[in-house]
């Protein structure tokens, strides 16, 4: 299970690699890993940019430029990989977010999830405040 140091490492690395990059493709291979219909999930993410990535305990919160948020919890066996099709691990992927030159592979989300929320729903879920658009959370 990824602990706080690993989640903070993910946050820092992903902030450097994908913040500001438009999402060019969304693949969902396991519907249970997301909280809405995969077609709606893809439509709402395609062309959007991540404007910030934050960590709240063991959650990663990806803030999108349309005011929505992706909430990630890797749970027991989940992990992520950033790379190209040529160097991706030989694993089963639950979700892939593609950017201009690289993709973000979500792997092992059997118990974990990548949920899409609006600000109100995320606030209710985590008592969260966005760092970029509202006052920081406490």
C-alpha positions as MATLAB code, in Angstrom:
seq = 'XXXXXXXXXXXXXXXXXXXXXXXXXXXXXXXXXXXXXXXXXXXXXXXXXXXXXXXXXXXXXXXXXXXXXXXXXXXXXXXXXXXXXXXXXXXXXXXXXXXXXXXXXXXXXXXXXXXXXXXXXXXXXXXXXXXXXXXXXX';
ca = [
       0.000    0.000    0.000;
       1.465    3.373   -0.961;
       2.067    5.446    2.166;
       2.314    9.223    2.579;
       5.929    9.542    1.379;
       5.149    7.648   -1.839;
       2.023    9.717   -2.467;
       3.988   12.936   -1.947;
       6.634   11.663   -4.373;
       3.900   10.928   -6.932;
       2.469   14.430   -6.402;
       5.800   16.162   -6.953;
       6.738   14.077   -9.982;
       3.337   14.399  -11.660;
       3.240   18.142  -10.965;
       6.423   18.528  -13.013;
       5.352   16.182  -15.813;
       1.657   16.740  -16.495;
       0.465   20.040  -14.984;
      -0.416   22.374  -17.835;
      -0.515   19.590  -20.430;
      -3.823   18.961  -22.240;
      -5.334   15.490  -21.955;
      -5.351   14.138  -25.509;
      -6.860   10.697  -24.907;
      -8.686    8.886  -22.107;
      -8.936    5.099  -21.945;
     -11.022    3.320  -19.321;
     -10.534   -0.431  -19.130;
     -12.268   -1.023  -15.800;
     -15.554    0.768  -15.166;
     -15.413    0.040  -11.422;
     -12.320    2.233  -11.114;
     -14.321    5.369  -11.956;
     -17.557    6.766  -10.551;
     -19.437    7.736  -13.720;
     -20.107    6.186  -17.111;
     -16.822    5.834  -19.016;
     -18.109    7.834  -22.005;
     -19.021   10.766  -19.730;
     -15.686   10.406  -17.928;
     -13.800   10.547  -21.224;
     -15.839   13.484  -22.540;
     -15.316   15.543  -19.379;
     -11.537   14.973  -19.369;
     -10.632   15.168  -23.041;
      -8.880   18.462  -23.831;
      -8.772   19.545  -20.182;
      -5.542   20.550  -18.451;
      -4.400   19.699  -14.948;
      -3.758   23.016  -13.227;
      -2.629   21.638   -9.850;
      -2.010   18.360   -8.063;
      -2.390   18.202   -4.317;
      -2.170   15.503   -1.708;
      -4.624   15.075    1.124;
      -3.506   12.196    3.341;
      -3.231    9.242    0.926;
      -5.392   10.878   -1.748;
      -4.099   12.723   -4.777;
      -6.336   15.516   -6.037;
      -5.927   16.552   -9.664;
      -7.508   19.955  -10.293;
      -8.714   20.477  -13.850;
      -9.041   23.761  -15.721;
     -12.835   23.350  -15.910;
     -13.315   23.448  -12.119;
     -13.602   19.689  -11.739;
     -11.330   17.375   -9.777;
     -10.030   13.836  -10.081;
      -9.717   12.130   -6.718;
      -7.289    9.209   -6.657;
      -6.854    6.617   -3.941;
      -4.521    3.747   -4.800;
      -5.633    1.564   -1.858;
      -3.660   -1.656   -1.393;
      -2.001   -2.546   -4.661;
      -2.419    0.470   -6.899;
       0.391    2.356   -8.554;
       1.031    4.737  -11.431;
       3.519    4.907  -14.246;
       4.351    7.859  -16.496;
       5.899    7.047  -19.854;
       5.334    6.217  -23.475;
       3.743    3.233  -25.197;
       7.246    1.921  -25.887;
       8.362    1.795  -22.243;
       5.087    1.093  -20.428;
       5.064   -1.855  -18.012;
       3.623   -5.172  -19.138;
       0.618   -4.925  -16.825;
      -3.143   -4.530  -16.949;
      -4.199   -0.891  -16.873;
      -7.475    0.303  -15.425;
      -7.279    3.894  -16.732;
      -4.838    5.700  -19.020;
      -4.675    9.473  -19.393;
      -2.605   10.476  -22.408;
      -0.854   13.794  -22.870;
       1.235   15.138  -25.758;
       4.355   12.996  -25.300;
       3.549   10.655  -22.447;
       0.758    8.804  -20.729;
      -0.205    8.332  -17.108;
      -1.040    4.676  -16.481;
      -3.169    3.729  -13.472;
      -2.330    0.156  -12.536;
      -3.770   -2.182   -9.918;
      -6.857   -0.148   -9.053;
      -8.777   -3.243   -7.960;
      -9.778   -1.573   -4.703;
      -8.562    1.912   -5.575;
     -10.351    4.482   -7.675;
     -10.103    7.598   -9.820;
     -13.312    9.558   -9.283;
     -14.405   12.753  -11.009;
     -16.027   15.352   -8.754;
     -17.166   18.935   -8.911;
     -15.964   21.251   -6.156;
     -19.056   20.816   -3.960;
     -18.911   17.014   -4.088;
     -15.201   16.981   -3.367;
     -15.694   19.356   -0.456;
     -18.312   17.029    0.987;
     -16.055   14.010    0.480;
     -12.876   15.468    1.978;
     -13.650   18.853    3.552;
     -11.289   20.100    0.807;
     -10.402   23.628   -0.315;
      -8.562   24.160   -3.595;
      -5.143   25.766   -3.341;
      -5.407   27.532   -6.703;
      -8.978   28.790   -6.856;
     -10.072   29.115   -3.223;
      -8.556   29.438    0.232;
      -6.200   26.578    1.195;
      -7.634   23.771    3.264;
      -6.675   23.462    6.917;
];
